[in-house]
Amino acid sequence: MVAIFAREITPGLTSLVKAIDKASKDNSDAKLGSFVVVMTDDDKTEKTLEALADKEKIKQTVLCIDSPKGPEKWKLSKDAGITVMLYVKNTVKENFVHTKDIDAKGIEAVVAGLKSILPEAKKDGKDGDK
Amino acid sequence: MIRILLSVVAAGLLAAAAQSDEIKSGLQAGDKVSPFNPLNVTGSSAGEKRCQV
């Protein structure tokens, strides 16, 4: 499973979501799931995310909104613009943090990190992505 | 001369600090994820507050 937490919708985040959505589609047999949580209280975000999903044809990755604090137990820093966690069987394997936006190199690192969860996801049956 | 040297050292220290601005955010390798219920904007539960974990 790929969990992405962001403070705002940036060009880098959009590119990251596209890359992860493609990876989720390409690895659907491994039940690789993914979601994005934009942590904001901006009322316009819902419409913006709907438009983003429509424009970029995001089908596999679920786009969500949470409060600016985010889920407390996920220990997200207020100074992190984008935090990505890769986990399988509810256990985190990789963590990527970017203070502002994420660039192409950062996206490559996240995509490369998927290898750390895909083999286990493939072995795991119905809940392989969890 | 000493002032110049101190300035150079201070600038070096500041540059080093700027490069090591890595922050810790989110759960780390080995940590267990916890359920939460964000508003789903897309997906099968669009419009609902539903856990994706």
N, CA and C atoms of all chains as a GROMACS GRO file, in nm:
protein
  549
    1MET      N    1   0.084  -0.118   0.000
    1MET     CA    2   0.000   0.000   0.000
    1MET      C    3   0.088   0.125   0.000
    2VAL      N    4   0.044   0.225  -0.076
    2VAL     CA    5   0.117   0.351  -0.081
    2VAL      C    6   0.030   0.459  -0.017
    3ALA      N    7   0.080   0.523   0.086
    3ALA     CA    8   0.007   0.631   0.153
    3ALA      C    9   0.083   0.761   0.132
    4ILE      N   10   0.015   0.858   0.074
    4ILE     CA   11   0.078   0.988   0.047
    4ILE      C   12   0.001   1.096   0.124
    5PHE      N   13   0.073   1.173   0.203
    5PHE     CA   14   0.013   1.284   0.276
    5PHE      C   15   0.075   1.413   0.226
    6ALA      N   16  -0.009   1.511   0.194
    6ALA     CA   17   0.042   1.637   0.140
    6ALA      C   18  -0.028   1.755   0.203
    7ARG      N   19   0.043   1.866   0.211
    7ARG     CA   20  -0.014   1.989   0.267
    7ARG      C   21  -0.092   2.066   0.162
    8GLU      N   22  -0.051   2.053   0.036
    8GLU     CA   23  -0.120   2.123  -0.072
    8GLU      C   24  -0.100   2.048  -0.203
    9ILE      N   25  -0.181   2.085  -0.299
    9ILE     CA   26  -0.172   2.019  -0.430
    9ILE      C   27  -0.071   2.097  -0.514
   10THR      N   28   0.040   2.034  -0.542
   10THR     CA   29   0.149   2.098  -0.615
   10THR      C   30   0.173   2.022  -0.747
   11PRO      N   31   0.249   2.080  -0.837
   11PRO     CA   32   0.282   2.008  -0.962
   11PRO      C   33   0.355   1.876  -0.932
   12GLY      N   34   0.443   1.880  -0.833
   12GLY     CA   35   0.516   1.758  -0.798
   12GLY      C   36   0.423   1.652  -0.742
   13LEU      N   37   0.328   1.693  -0.659
   13LEU     CA   38   0.233   1.596  -0.604
   13LEU      C   39   0.150   1.534  -0.716
   14THR      N   40   0.109   1.618  -0.810
   14THR     CA   41   0.031   1.567  -0.924
   14THR      C   42   0.110   1.462  -1.002
   15SER      N   43   0.237   1.491  -1.026
   15SER     CA   44   0.322   1.395  -1.098
   15SER      C   45   0.339   1.266  -1.018
   16LEU      N   46   0.355   1.282  -0.888
   16LEU     CA   47   0.371   1.165  -0.801
   16LEU      C   48   0.244   1.079  -0.804
   17VAL      N   49   0.129   1.144  -0.795
   17VAL     CA   50   0.002   1.070  -0.797
   17VAL      C   51  -0.014   0.995  -0.930
   18LYS      N   52   0.022   1.062  -1.038
   18LYS     CA   53   0.013   0.996  -1.170
   18LYS      C   54   0.103   0.872  -1.175
   19ALA      N   55   0.223   0.887  -1.124
   19ALA     CA   56   0.319   0.775  -1.125
   19ALA      C   57   0.270   0.660  -1.037
   20ILE      N   58   0.216   0.693  -0.921
   20ILE     CA   59   0.169   0.588  -0.829
   20ILE      C   60   0.041   0.524  -0.883
   21ASP      N   61  -0.043   0.604  -0.945
   21ASP     CA   62  -0.166   0.549  -1.003
   21ASP      C   63  -0.132   0.449  -1.114
   22LYS      N   64  -0.032   0.485  -1.194
   22LYS     CA   65   0.013   0.393  -1.300
   22LYS      C   66   0.072   0.266  -1.239
   23ALA      N   67   0.152   0.283  -1.135
   23ALA     CA   68   0.212   0.166  -1.070
   23ALA      C   69   0.104   0.077  -1.008
   24SER      N   70   0.002   0.138  -0.953
   24SER     CA   71  -0.108   0.061  -0.894
   24SER      C   72  -0.181  -0.019  -1.002
   25LYS      N   73  -0.199   0.046  -1.117
   25LYS     CA   74  -0.265  -0.022  -1.229
   25LYS      C   75  -0.177  -0.136  -1.282
   26ASP      N   76  -0.048  -0.105  -1.299
   26ASP     CA   77   0.046  -0.205  -1.352
   26ASP      C   78   0.063  -0.324  -1.257
   27ASN      N   79   0.040  -0.300  -1.128
   27ASN     CA   80   0.059  -0.406  -1.028
   27ASN      C   81  -0.073  -0.446  -0.962
   28SER      N   82  -0.178  -0.436  -1.038
   28SER     CA   83  -0.309  -0.470  -0.983
   28SER      C   84  -0.315  -0.617  -0.943
   29ASP      N   85  -0.236  -0.701  -1.011
   29ASP     CA   86  -0.235  -0.843  -0.973
   29ASP      C   87  -0.175  -0.863  -0.834
   30ALA      N   88  -0.091  -0.768  -0.794
   30ALA     CA   89  -0.030  -0.775  -0.661
   30ALA      C   90  -0.115  -0.699  -0.559
   31LYS      N   91  -0.228  -0.651  -0.605
   31LYS     CA   92  -0.320  -0.575  -0.520
   31LYS      C   93  -0.252  -0.456  -0.453
   32LEU      N   94  -0.171  -0.386  -0.532
   32LEU     CA   95  -0.105  -0.267  -0.480
   32LEU      C   96  -0.206  -0.153  -0.475
   33GLY      N   97  -0.242  -0.112  -0.356
   33GLY     CA   98  -0.336  -0.002  -0.339
   33GLY      C   99  -0.263   0.127  -0.309
   34SER      N  100  -0.333   0.238  -0.323
   34SER     CA  101  -0.270   0.366  -0.294
   34SER      C  102  -0.377   0.471  -0.262
   35PHE      N  103  -0.340   0.564  -0.175
   35PHE     CA  104  -0.429   0.676  -0.146
   35PHE      C  105  -0.348   0.801  -0.114
   36VAL      N  106  -0.411   0.913  -0.140
   36VAL     CA  107  -0.350   1.044  -0.114
   36VAL      C  108  -0.440   1.119  -0.018
   37VAL      N  109  -0.380   1.178   0.082
   37VAL     CA  110  -0.457   1.260   0.177
   37VAL      C  111  -0.402   1.402   0.174
   38VAL      N  112  -0.484   1.496   0.132
   38VAL     CA  113  -0.445   1.637   0.138
   38VAL      C  114  -0.496   1.691   0.271
   39MET      N  115  -0.403   1.738   0.352
   39MET     CA  116  -0.438   1.785   0.486
   39MET      C  117  -0.459   1.936   0.483
   40THR      N  118  -0.584   1.974   0.478
   40THR     CA  119  -0.617   2.116   0.463
   40THR      C  120  -0.758   2.142   0.513
   41ASP      N  121  -0.787   2.269   0.538
   41ASP     CA  122  -0.924   2.307   0.570
   41ASP      C  123  -0.980   2.399   0.461
   42ASP      N  124  -0.911   2.400   0.348
   42ASP     CA  125  -0.955   2.480   0.234
   42ASP      C  126  -1.075   2.412   0.166
   43ASP      N  127  -1.187   2.482   0.165
   43ASP     CA  128  -1.310   2.425   0.108
   43ASP      C  129  -1.300   2.393  -0.041
   44LYS      N  130  -1.207   2.459  -0.108
   44LYS     CA  131  -1.196   2.439  -0.253
   44LYS      C  132  -1.123   2.309  -0.290
   45THR      N  133  -1.059   2.248  -0.194
   45THR     CA  134  -0.975   2.132  -0.223
   45THR      C  135  -1.053   2.015  -0.282
   46GLU      N  136  -1.174   1.995  -0.233
   46GLU     CA  137  -1.254   1.883  -0.283
   46GLU      C  138  -1.276   1.895  -0.434
   47LYS      N  139  -1.316   2.014  -0.476
   47LYS     CA  140  -1.339   2.037  -0.620
   47LYS      C  141  -1.209   2.026  -0.698
   48THR      N  142  -1.102   2.075  -0.638
   48THR     CA  143  -0.971   2.069  -0.705
   48THR      C  144  -0.928   1.924  -0.725
   49LEU      N  145  -0.949   1.841  -0.623
   49LEU     CA  146  -0.910   1.700  -0.635
   49LEU      C  147  -0.998   1.627  -0.737
   50GLU      N  148  -1.125   1.661  -0.739
   50GLU     CA  149  -1.214   1.600  -0.838
   50GLU      C  150  -1.168   1.635  -0.979
   51ALA      N  151  -1.130   1.761  -0.997
   51ALA     CA  152  -1.084   1.806  -1.128
   51ALA      C  153  -0.952   1.739  -1.165
   52LEU      N  154  -0.866   1.725  -1.066
   52LEU     CA  155  -0.736   1.660  -1.089
   52LEU      C  156  -0.757   1.514  -1.133
   53ALA      N  157  -0.843   1.445  -1.062
   53ALA     CA  158  -0.868   1.303  -1.094
   53ALA      C  159  -0.924   1.290  -1.235
   54ASP      N  160  -1.012   1.384  -1.270
   54ASP     CA  161  -1.074   1.382  -1.402
   54ASP      C  162  -0.972   1.414  -1.512
   55LYS      N  163  -0.896   1.521  -1.490
   55LYS     CA  164  -0.799   1.565  -1.592
   55LYS      C  165  -0.687   1.464  -1.612
   56GLU      N  166  -0.635   1.412  -1.500
   56GLU     CA  167  -0.520   1.322  -1.508
   56GLU      C  168  -0.561   1.175  -1.517
   57LYS      N  169  -0.691   1.152  -1.519
   57LYS     CA  170  -0.744   1.015  -1.530
   57LYS      C  171  -0.691   0.924  -1.419
   58ILE      N  172  -0.702   0.974  -1.298
   58ILE     CA  173  -0.659   0.896  -1.181
   58ILE      C  174  -0.772   0.799  -1.146
   59LYS      N  175  -0.747   0.672  -1.164
   59LYS     CA  176  -0.852   0.571  -1.143
   59LYS      C  177  -0.826   0.481  -1.022
   60GLN      N  178  -0.701   0.447  -1.000
   60GLN     CA  179  -0.670   0.349  -0.895
   60GLN      C  180  -0.644   0.414  -0.758
   61THR      N  181  -0.579   0.526  -0.762
   61THR     CA  182  -0.542   0.595  -0.637
   61THR      C  183  -0.659   0.675  -0.584
   62VAL      N  184  -0.693   0.652  -0.458
   62VAL     CA  185  -0.806   0.724  -0.398
   62VAL      C  186  -0.757   0.857  -0.341
   63LEU      N  187  -0.826   0.964  -0.376
   63LEU     CA  188  -0.789   1.098  -0.329
   63LEU      C  189  -0.878   1.136  -0.212
   64CYS      N  190  -0.816   1.182  -0.105
   64CYS     CA  191  -0.890   1.211   0.019
   64CYS      C  192  -0.848   1.346   0.077
   65ILE      N  193  -0.929   1.390   0.174
   65ILE     CA  194  -0.900   1.514   0.247
   65ILE      C  195  -0.912   1.486   0.396
   66ASP      N  196  -0.818   1.543   0.472
   66ASP     CA  197  -0.827   1.533   0.618
   66ASP      C  198  -0.793   1.671   0.676
   67SER      N  199  -0.804   1.684   0.805
   67SER     CA  200  -0.778   1.812   0.871
   67SER      C  201  -0.630   1.848   0.856
   68PRO      N  202  -0.594   1.975   0.874
   68PRO     CA  203  -0.454   2.016   0.862
   68PRO      C  204  -0.360   1.940   0.955
   69LYS      N  205  -0.410   1.893   1.066
   69LYS     CA  206  -0.324   1.816   1.158
   69LYS      C  207  -0.298   1.675   1.108
   70GLY      N  208  -0.390   1.623   1.028
   70GLY     CA  209  -0.377   1.486   0.980
   70GLY      C  210  -0.405   1.387   1.093
   71PRO      N  211  -0.403   1.259   1.062
   71PRO     CA  212  -0.427   1.159   1.165
   71PRO      C  213  -0.311   1.157   1.266
   72GLU      N  214  -0.344   1.177   1.391
   72GLU     CA  215  -0.242   1.193   1.496
   72GLU      C  216  -0.145   1.076   1.504
   73LYS      N  217  -0.197   0.955   1.492
   73LYS     CA  218  -0.112   0.837   1.510
   73LYS      C  219  -0.013   0.815   1.396
   74TRP      N  220  -0.030   0.893   1.287
   74TRP     CA  221   0.064   0.879   1.174
   74TRP      C  222   0.185   0.970   1.190
   75LYS      N  223   0.185   1.051   1.296
   75LYS     CA  224   0.302   1.132   1.334
   75LYS      C  225   0.356   1.220   1.222
   76LEU      N  226   0.265   1.288   1.154
   76LEU     CA  227   0.307   1.372   1.042
   76LEU      C  228   0.358   1.508   1.091
   77SER      N  229   0.468   1.550   1.037
   77SER     CA  230   0.526   1.678   1.076
   77SER      C  231   0.456   1.792   1.004
   78LYS      N  232   0.436   1.902   1.077
   78LYS     CA  233   0.375   2.020   1.013
   78LYS      C  234   0.472   2.084   0.915
   79ASP      N  235   0.600   2.049   0.924
   79ASP     CA  236   0.702   2.105   0.836
   79ASP      C  237   0.722   2.024   0.708
   80ALA      N  238   0.654   1.912   0.699
   80ALA     CA  239   0.669   1.827   0.580
   80ALA      C  240   0.561   1.863   0.479
   81GLY      N  241   0.604   1.893   0.358
   81GLY     CA  242   0.507   1.923   0.252
   81GLY      C  243   0.444   1.795   0.200
   82ILE      N  244   0.529   1.696   0.179
   82ILE     CA  245   0.482   1.567   0.128
   82ILE      C  246   0.551   1.454   0.206
   83THR      N  247   0.471   1.364   0.258
   83THR     CA  248   0.523   1.245   0.326
   83THR      C  249   0.465   1.122   0.259
   84VAL      N  250   0.552   1.032   0.219
   84VAL     CA  251   0.507   0.908   0.154
   84VAL      C  252   0.551   0.789   0.238
   85MET      N  253   0.458   0.700   0.262
   85MET     CA  254   0.492   0.577   0.334
   85MET      C  255   0.447   0.456   0.253
   86LEU      N  256   0.536   0.361   0.241
   86LEU     CA  257   0.505   0.237   0.173
   86LEU      C  258   0.492   0.129   0.278
   87TYR      N  259   0.381   0.061   0.279
   87TYR     CA  260   0.366  -0.042   0.381
   87TYR      C  261   0.296  -0.166   0.325
   88VAL      N  262   0.319  -0.275   0.394
   88VAL     CA  263   0.256  -0.401   0.358
   88VAL      C  264   0.224  -0.474   0.488
   89LYS      N  265   0.110  -0.539   0.488
   89LYS     CA  266   0.064  -0.607   0.611
   89LYS      C  267   0.067  -0.511   0.730
   90ASN      N  268   0.023  -0.390   0.706
   90ASN     CA  269   0.013  -0.286   0.810
   90ASN      C  270   0.146  -0.243   0.871
   91THR      N  271   0.257  -0.283   0.809
   91THR     CA  272   0.388  -0.246   0.862
   91THR      C  273   0.463  -0.161   0.759
   92VAL      N  274   0.508  -0.045   0.804
   92VAL     CA  275   0.578   0.047   0.715
   92VAL      C  276   0.714  -0.010   0.675
   93LYS      N  277   0.741  -0.001   0.545
   93LYS     CA  278   0.871  -0.048   0.493
   93LYS      C  279   0.961   0.068   0.452
   94GLU      N  280   0.898   0.173   0.397
   94GLU     CA  281   0.977   0.286   0.348
   94GLU      C  282   0.906   0.416   0.383
   95ASN      N  283   0.985   0.520   0.403
   95ASN     CA  284   0.931   0.652   0.436
   95ASN      C  285   1.008   0.757   0.357
   96PHE      N  286   0.937   0.844   0.290
   96PHE     CA  287   1.000   0.951   0.211
   96PHE      C  288   0.940   1.084   0.255
   97VAL      N  289   1.024   1.182   0.280
   97VAL     CA  290   0.974   1.312   0.327
   97VAL      C  291   1.033   1.424   0.240
   98HIS      N  292   0.947   1.516   0.202
   98HIS     CA  293   0.992   1.634   0.128
   98HIS      C  294   0.934   1.757   0.196
   99THR      N  295   1.020   1.853   0.226
   99THR     CA  296   0.974   1.970   0.300
   99THR      C  297   0.880   2.057   0.216
  100LYS      N  298   0.904   2.062   0.087
  100LYS     CA  299   0.816   2.144   0.002
  100LYS      C  300   0.754   2.053  -0.103
  101ASP      N  301   0.792   2.074  -0.229
  101ASP     CA  302   0.737   1.991  -0.336
  101ASP      C  303   0.832   1.874  -0.362
  102ILE      N  304   0.784   1.777  -0.435
  102ILE     CA  305   0.867   1.661  -0.470
  102ILE      C  306   0.907   1.676  -0.617
  103ASP      N  307   1.034   1.648  -0.647
  103ASP     CA  308   1.080   1.660  -0.784
  103ASP      C  309   1.089   1.522  -0.851
  104ALA      N  310   1.133   1.522  -0.975
  104ALA     CA  311   1.139   1.397  -1.052
  104ALA      C  312   1.226   1.293  -0.984
  105LYS      N  313   1.336   1.339  -0.925
  105LYS     CA  314   1.427   1.247  -0.856
  105LYS      C  315   1.357   1.184  -0.735
  106GLY      N  316   1.282   1.266  -0.665
  106GLY     CA  317   1.208   1.216  -0.548
  106GLY      C  318   1.102   1.116  -0.588
  107ILE      N  319   1.036   1.142  -0.700
  107ILE     CA  320   0.933   1.050  -0.749
  107ILE      C  321   0.996   0.918  -0.790
  108GLU      N  322   1.111   0.928  -0.856
  108GLU     CA  323   1.183   0.804  -0.895
  108GLU      C  324   1.217   0.720  -0.773
  109ALA      N  325   1.257   0.787  -0.666
  109ALA     CA  326   1.294   0.715  -0.544
  109ALA      C  327   1.174   0.641  -0.485
  110VAL      N  328   1.058   0.708  -0.488
  110VAL     CA  329   0.937   0.644  -0.435
  110VAL      C  330   0.899   0.523  -0.522
  111VAL      N  331   0.901   0.543  -0.653
  111VAL     CA  332   0.865   0.432  -0.743
  111VAL      C  333   0.963   0.315  -0.727
  112ALA      N  334   1.091   0.349  -0.713
  112ALA     CA  335   1.191   0.243  -0.691
  112ALA      C  336   1.165   0.171  -0.558
  113GLY      N  337   1.117   0.246  -0.460
  113GLY     CA  338   1.089   0.187  -0.329
  113GLY      C  339   0.975   0.087  -0.330
  114LEU      N  340   0.892   0.094  -0.434
  114LEU     CA  341   0.779   0.000  -0.442
  114LEU      C  342   0.826  -0.144  -0.444
  115LYS      N  343   0.948  -0.164  -0.493
  115LYS     CA  344   1.002  -0.301  -0.499
  115LYS      C  345   1.007  -0.363  -0.359
  116SER      N  346   1.019  -0.277  -0.258
  116SER     CA  347   1.032  -0.330  -0.122
  116SER      C  348   0.900  -0.385  -0.069
  117ILE      N  349   0.790  -0.346  -0.132
  117ILE     CA  350   0.661  -0.397  -0.083
  117ILE      C  351   0.592  -0.490  -0.183
  118LEU      N  352   0.630  -0.481  -0.309
  118LEU     CA  353   0.558  -0.561  -0.408
  118LEU      C  354   0.577  -0.713  -0.392
  119PRO      N  355   0.696  -0.761  -0.368
  119PRO     CA  356   0.710  -0.907  -0.354
  119PRO      C  357   0.621  -0.962  -0.244
  120GLU      N  358   0.616  -0.893  -0.129
  120GLU     CA  359   0.532  -0.940  -0.019
  120GLU      C  360   0.385  -0.926  -0.054
  121ALA      N  361   0.353  -0.817  -0.125
  121ALA     CA  362   0.213  -0.796  -0.162
  121ALA      C  363   0.166  -0.907  -0.254
  122LYS      N  364   0.255  -0.949  -0.344
  122LYS     CA  365   0.218  -1.054  -0.438
  122LYS      C  366   0.193  -1.187  -0.368
  123LYS      N  367   0.273  -1.210  -0.261
  123LYS     CA  368   0.257  -1.336  -0.189
  123LYS      C  369   0.129  -1.339  -0.108
  124ASP      N  370   0.087  -1.219  -0.065
  124ASP     CA  371  -0.026  -1.210   0.024
  124ASP      C  372  -0.154  -1.212  -0.058
  125GLY      N  373  -0.248  -1.292  -0.019
  125GLY     CA  374  -0.370  -1.309  -0.096
  125GLY      C  375  -0.460  -1.189  -0.102
  126LYS      N  376  -0.579  -1.201  -0.049
  126LYS     CA  377  -0.679  -1.097  -0.060
  126LYS      C  378  -0.633  -0.964  -0.001
  127ASP      N  379  -0.562  -0.972   0.113
  127ASP     CA  380  -0.520  -0.850   0.181
  127ASP      C  381  -0.376  -0.815   0.149
  128GLY      N  382  -0.331  -0.853   0.030
  128GLY     CA  383  -0.193  -0.832  -0.006
  128GLY      C  384  -0.149  -0.688  -0.006
  129ASP      N  385  -0.243  -0.598  -0.024
  129ASP     CA  386  -0.206  -0.458  -0.031
  129ASP      C  387  -0.210  -0.391   0.105
  130LYS      N  388  -0.249  -0.461   0.206
  130LYS     CA  389  -0.273  -0.393   0.333
  130LYS      C  390  -0.148  -0.384   0.420
  131MET      N  391   4.147   3.983   1.012
  131MET     CA  392   4.172   3.849   0.958
  131MET      C  393   4.091   3.742   1.032
  132ILE      N  394   4.091   3.759   1.166
  132ILE     CA  395   4.016   3.664   1.249
  132ILE      C  396   3.868   3.674   1.217
  133ARG      N  397   3.821   3.798   1.198
  133ARG     CA  398   3.679   3.817   1.165
  133ARG      C  399   3.642   3.748   1.034
  134ILE      N  400   3.733   3.760   0.938
  134ILE     CA  401   3.707   3.696   0.808
  134ILE      C  402   3.700   3.545   0.824
  135LEU      N  403   3.796   3.492   0.900
  135LEU     CA  404   3.797   3.348   0.923
  135LEU      C  405   3.670   3.302   0.995
  136LEU      N  406   3.630   3.378   1.095
  136LEU     CA  407   3.507   3.343   1.169
  136LEU      C  408   3.385   3.348   1.077
  137SER      N  409   3.383   3.447   0.988
  137SER     CA  410   3.271   3.460   0.894
  137SER      C  411   3.264   3.340   0.800
  138VAL      N  412   3.382   3.299   0.753
  138VAL     CA  413   3.388   3.184   0.662
  138VAL      C  414   3.341   3.058   0.735
  139VAL      N  415   3.387   3.040   0.858
  139VAL     CA  416   3.347   2.923   0.937
  139VAL      C  417   3.197   2.926   0.961
  140ALA      N  418   3.145   3.043   0.998
  140ALA     CA  419   3.001   3.056   1.025
  140ALA      C  420   2.920   3.025   0.900
  141ALA      N  421   2.968   3.077   0.786
  141ALA     CA  422   2.896   3.051   0.661
  141ALA      C  423   2.897   2.901   0.629
  142GLY      N  424   3.009   2.838   0.655
  142GLY     CA  425   3.019   2.694   0.633
  142GLY      C  426   2.923   2.616   0.720
  143LEU      N  427   2.917   2.657   0.846
  143LEU     CA  428   2.827   2.589   0.939
  143LEU      C  429   2.681   2.607   0.898
  144LEU      N  430   2.648   2.728   0.854
  144LEU     CA  431   2.511   2.754   0.810
  144LEU      C  432   2.476   2.670   0.688
  145ALA      N  433   2.572   2.661   0.596
  145ALA     CA  434   2.548   2.582   0.474
  145ALA      C  435   2.528   2.435   0.509
  146ALA      N  436   2.609   2.388   0.603
  146ALA     CA  437   2.598   2.247   0.645
  146ALA      C  438   2.462   2.223   0.711
  147ALA      N  439   2.419   2.320   0.792
  147ALA     CA  440   2.290   2.306   0.859
  147ALA      C  441   2.176   2.304   0.758
  148ALA      N  442   2.190   2.388   0.655
  148ALA     CA  443   2.086   2.394   0.552
  148ALA      C  444   2.076   2.262   0.476
  149GLN      N  445   2.193   2.200   0.454
  149GLN     CA  446   2.191   2.074   0.381
  149GLN      C  447   2.134   1.960   0.463
  150SER      N  448   2.147   1.971   0.595
  150SER     CA  449   2.100   1.862   0.679
  150SER      C  450   1.963   1.897   0.740
  151ASP      N  451   1.876   1.958   0.658
  151ASP     CA  452   1.745   1.999   0.710
  151ASP      C  453   1.644   1.886   0.696
  152GLU      N  454   1.692   1.764   0.689
  152GLU     CA  455   1.602   1.651   0.679
  152GLU      C  456   1.514   1.646   0.801
  153ILE      N  457   1.385   1.636   0.777
  153ILE     CA  458   1.295   1.630   0.890
  153ILE      C  459   1.232   1.492   0.896
  154LYS      N  460   1.185   1.461   1.012
  154LYS     CA  461   1.120   1.332   1.032
  154LYS      C  462   0.970   1.354   1.027
  155SER      N  463   0.904   1.279   0.946
  155SER     CA  464   0.759   1.292   0.935
  155SER      C  465   0.699   1.157   0.902
  156GLY      N  466   0.592   1.126   0.969
  156GLY     CA  467   0.522   1.002   0.940
  156GLY      C  468   0.581   0.882   1.012
  157LEU      N  469   0.517   0.771   0.993
  157LEU     CA  470   0.561   0.647   1.056
  157LEU      C  471   0.690   0.599   0.989
  158GLN      N  472   0.775   0.539   1.068
  158GLN     CA  473   0.904   0.492   1.018
  158GLN      C  474   0.900   0.341   0.991
  159ALA      N  475   1.001   0.294   0.921
  159ALA     CA  476   1.008   0.151   0.888
  159ALA      C  477   0.994   0.067   1.014
  160GLY      N  478   0.903  -0.029   1.008
  160GLY     CA  479   0.878  -0.115   1.122
  160GLY      C  480   0.756  -0.075   1.204
  161ASP      N  481   0.714   0.052   1.189
  161ASP     CA  482   0.595   0.099   1.262
  161ASP      C  483   0.469   0.040   1.201
  162LYS      N  484   0.367   0.027   1.283
  162LYS     CA  485   0.238  -0.023   1.237
  162LYS      C  486   0.147   0.095   1.202
  163VAL      N  487   0.073   0.083   1.094
  163VAL     CA  488  -0.019   0.190   1.055
  163VAL      C  489  -0.148   0.179   1.136
  164SER      N  490  -0.214   0.292   1.153
  164SER     CA  491  -0.339   0.296   1.229
  164SER      C  492  -0.452   0.343   1.139
  165PRO      N  493  -0.572   0.291   1.158
  165PRO     CA  494  -0.684   0.334   1.076
  165PRO      C  495  -0.727   0.477   1.109
  166PHE      N  496  -0.778   0.546   1.008
  166PHE     CA  497  -0.837   0.679   1.027
  166PHE      C  498  -0.937   0.698   0.914
  167ASN      N  499  -1.019   0.800   0.926
  167ASN     CA  500  -1.128   0.816   0.830
  167ASN      C  501  -1.128   0.952   0.761
  168PRO      N  502  -1.050   0.965   0.656
  168PRO     CA  503  -1.051   1.092   0.581
  168PRO      C  504  -1.173   1.097   0.488
  169LEU      N  505  -1.205   1.216   0.442
  169LEU     CA  506  -1.312   1.230   0.344
  169LEU      C  507  -1.261   1.177   0.210
  170ASN      N  508  -1.326   1.077   0.158
  170ASN     CA  509  -1.288   1.023   0.026
  170ASN      C  510  -1.350   1.112  -0.082
  171VAL      N  511  -1.267   1.165  -0.168
  171VAL     CA  512  -1.316   1.252  -0.276
  171VAL      C  513  -1.342   1.169  -0.401
  172THR      N  514  -1.259   1.067  -0.421
  172THR     CA  515  -1.276   0.978  -0.536
  172THR      C  516  -1.285   0.834  -0.487
  173GLY      N  517  -1.307   0.744  -0.578
  173GLY     CA  518  -1.313   0.603  -0.541
  173GLY      C  519  -1.454   0.558  -0.510
  174SER      N  520  -1.466   0.434  -0.470
  174SER     CA  521  -1.598   0.374  -0.447
  174SER      C  522  -1.672   0.435  -0.328
  175SER      N  523  -1.598   0.502  -0.239
  175SER     CA  524  -1.661   0.564  -0.122
  175SER      C  525  -1.659   0.716  -0.130
  176ALA      N  526  -1.657   0.768  -0.251
  176ALA     CA  527  -1.652   0.914  -0.269
  176ALA      C  528  -1.766   0.981  -0.194
  177GLY      N  529  -1.732   1.087  -0.124
  177GLY     CA  530  -1.832   1.161  -0.048
  177GLY      C  531  -1.848   1.112   0.095
  178GLU      N  532  -1.779   1.002   0.128
  178GLU     CA  533  -1.789   0.945   0.263
  178GLU      C  534  -1.656   0.957   0.337
  179LYS      N  535  -1.665   0.960   0.469
  179LYS     CA  536  -1.543   0.953   0.550
  179LYS      C  537  -1.517   0.806   0.576
  180ARG      N  538  -1.416   0.755   0.508
  180ARG     CA  539  -1.392   0.611   0.514
  180ARG      C  540  -1.242   0.581   0.517
  181CYS      N  541  -1.209   0.481   0.593
  181CYS     CA  542  -1.069   0.442   0.609
  181CYS      C  543  -1.015   0.375   0.481
  182GLN      N  544  -0.895   0.413   0.442
  182GLN     CA  545  -0.830   0.352   0.326
  182GLN      C  546  -0.716   0.259   0.368
  183VAL      N  547  -0.686   0.259   0.497
  183VAL     CA  548  -0.574   0.177   0.545
  183VAL      C  549  -0.607   0.031   0.528
   0.00000   0.00000   0.00000
